[in-house]
Every structure is written in C-alpha cells, then in structure tokens.
Amino acid sequence: MLRLPDKISGFLFDLDGVVTDTAAVHAAAWKRMFDDFLSSRGLPPFRLPEDYTLYVDGKKREDGTRSFLASRGVVLPEGDVNDPPEAETVHGLGTRKNALVLALIAEGGVQVFPDAVALLKTVRAGGGRTALVSSSANAEAVLTSAGLLDLFDARIDGVVARELGLPGKPAPDMFLAGARAVGLPPAECAAFEDALAGVAAGRAGGFALVVGVDRIRDGAHGPALTGSGADVVVTDLRELVEQR
C-alpha cells in the first residue's frame, strides 16, 4: 500500500495533466501549430501522443519547439520572446502555439482533476506547504480561472523561470526553486509530475519522493514514468489521500 513518508512537508505539483486537465488542450494546440508548419515544408504531421510525450510535454515552449524541430531535422532562428506568431522562429512558433492554447481554453474552460484537489486540500489541512511548478507561462491565469490559486503557497511557472533565468525541465532548477519558495530542502519535498521531462527533473533534484501521475493509462506511459525516475506511479492521487 502506498504511503507518503512522514518527513515530507512540501508538495510540488506540475499543472497541466496533474492538477488541471489541460494537457489535452496543449497537445491539440501543439499538433495544430506544428501540422500547419510541417505541411508547408512537405513533412509528416505531428504525432499524438508520441511526439507530444517525447519532445514537448512538460517543457518550456521554446525548449519543446526546438526539441521537436530537431527530431525532424529542422533548424530555425531562435528569434526572441517578442516575435509575433507569424514569425518562422523558435519563439514565433511558440507564440503561435500559445495563442491556440488560450483560444482553446477560452472555448472550453479549465477542467480540474478532483483527485488533485483532494490531495492538495488534505496536505494543506495537515500543515503541508504547496507549490506549483509548471513550465506554463499561463499558469496563474489557469489557476485563477479554475479557482485554485489559494491552494498554493508559491508558484514557479514559465514567467518566473524567465525572470530568474531558470532552465526548464528536465533540469531540476524549477523544482528546486519551488522547494526554496516554501522554505524546505528537497529531502523534505515530494514532486508530482505527469511528464517524462518533469519526472526526470524531480529525480535530478534529489527530492524525497517523485510521484508519476499516469493520466494516459495506455499501458506504456506508466512504465515510461518509472523509467524516467518516478519512485511510484499512480493513476489517481486519491490513492495517496487515503493513505495520508
């Protein structure tokens, strides 16, 4: 039976696919953006879930864009964060993808995973400290829309990472910043992730527990999370709530 070690007082959560059901929205936006770009060059389309899982899930937009393009042998100028969506640069494609995400969220709203909310409320009721650690630059807006902002003591997202110069996942820096933000060492924190890059970041950071959250449930993602460094993989975070 699963247990959270008593020494854990800090709980660091990824957003998309762990707390909110927005991973599918991001995947759809990546596919639409990349398919338009690839078709203009006569290249095969973006594959779901393979390309999303391998190259972009859990990463900053520019890192995911660069990683996928490299897999297709495409190199673009970096550009900068102010590039418009029509610019054929790494940042321009990222801007295009972000505009699609915001449009899709506006159409369908933000869905929340009840098991994640249950775990957040349980650990906070027990005195635990919580931080959001997400590569998304839209994390604050998503949390506000979902009514979850008050469930987190700290937030390290794409905006904060850019301000602080933190490399994105799979580097551990964002998770380490989350631990610092709640005033705890990694050895007293657990990281919750659904992305392979995020799990690898948690493992590299030396956290007490890295929990892989398997929302895909295709028989392959769970073992992949374990292979990336998850100590335990769950399909429903209420498994942990019931053991707390």
Buried (B, 14 or more C-beta within 10 A) or exposed (E): EEEBEEEBBBBBBBBBBBBBBBBBBBBBBBBBBBBBBBEEEEBEEBEEBEBBBBBBBBBBBBBBBBBBBEEBEEEBEEBEEEBEBEBEBBBBBBBBBBBBBBEBBEEEEBEBBEBBBBBBEBBBEEEBBBBBBBBBBBBBBBBEBBEBBEBBBBBBBBBBBBEEEBEBBBBBBBBBBBBBBBEBBBEBBBBBBBBBBBBBBBBBBBBBBBBBBBBBEEEEBBEBBBEBBBBBBBBBBBBBBEEE
